[in-house]
Amino acid sequence: MQRILLIAFAVIAVLMVWMGLGWLARRRSAGHAGLSVSNRVFWAALAGLAVLLAGLLMLEVNSSSPDGKYQPARLEAGKIQPPVFEADRK
């Protein structure tokens, strides 16, 4: 679910930058040369790349150690204990 939200956020960010630059170009086109399409593509792609890198960093920081062991949720004394990741100690 986190990946889907990250992709959706990246697409929305790119579209917002694209539309914002288009609006700015139309506004400036009355008396000046507006932003060209290549500039719009560059900035939209840069926004998407920034969101992608931030998302990948977030996924890496929140990940567990590859050496760890997963212990699923368990029932102890009539209460459900949450699942945990235990790091292997060598």
Backbone hydrogen bonds, N-H to C=O, Kabsch-Sander energy under -0.5 kcal/mol:
donor,donor_aa,acceptor,acceptor_aa,energy
5,L,1,M,-2.3
6,L,2,Q,-2.0
7,I,3,R,-2.5
8,A,4,I,-2.6
9,F,5,L,-2.5
10,A,6,L,-2.1
11,V,7,I,-2.4
12,I,8,A,-2.5
13,A,9,F,-2.5
14,V,10,A,-2.3
15,L,11,V,-2.4
16,M,12,I,-2.5
17,V,13,A,-2.3
18,W,14,V,-2.7
19,M,15,L,-2.8
20,G,16,M,-2.5
21,L,17,V,-2.6
22,G,18,W,-1.9
23,W,19,M,-2.5
24,L,20,G,-2.3
25,A,21,L,-2.3
26,R,22,G,-2.3
27,R,23,W,-2.0
28,R,24,L,-2.1
29,S,25,A,-1.4
30,A,27,R,-0.6
31,G,28,R,-0.9
32,H,28,R,-2.2
40,R,36,S,-1.8
41,V,37,V,-2.7
42,F,38,S,-2.2
43,W,39,N,-2.4
44,A,40,R,-2.3
45,A,41,V,-2.6
46,L,42,F,-2.4
47,A,43,W,-2.1
48,G,44,A,-2.2
49,L,45,A,-2.5
50,A,46,L,-2.2
51,V,47,A,-2.1
52,L,48,G,-2.4
53,L,49,L,-2.7
54,A,50,A,-2.2
55,G,51,V,-2.4
56,L,52,L,-2.7
57,L,53,L,-2.3
58,M,54,A,-2.2
59,L,55,G,-2.5
60,E,56,L,-2.1
61,V,57,L,-2.5
62,N,58,M,-1.8
63,S,60,E,-0.9
68,G,65,S,-1.4
69,K,86,E,-3.6
71,Q,84,V,-3.2
74,R,81,Q,-1.5
76,E,74,R,-0.6
76,E,79,K,-2.9
79,K,76,E,-1.9
81,Q,74,R,-3.6
81,Q,79,K,-0.6
84,V,71,Q,-2.2
86,E,69,K,-3.5
86,E,84,V,-0.5
90,K,88,D,-0.6
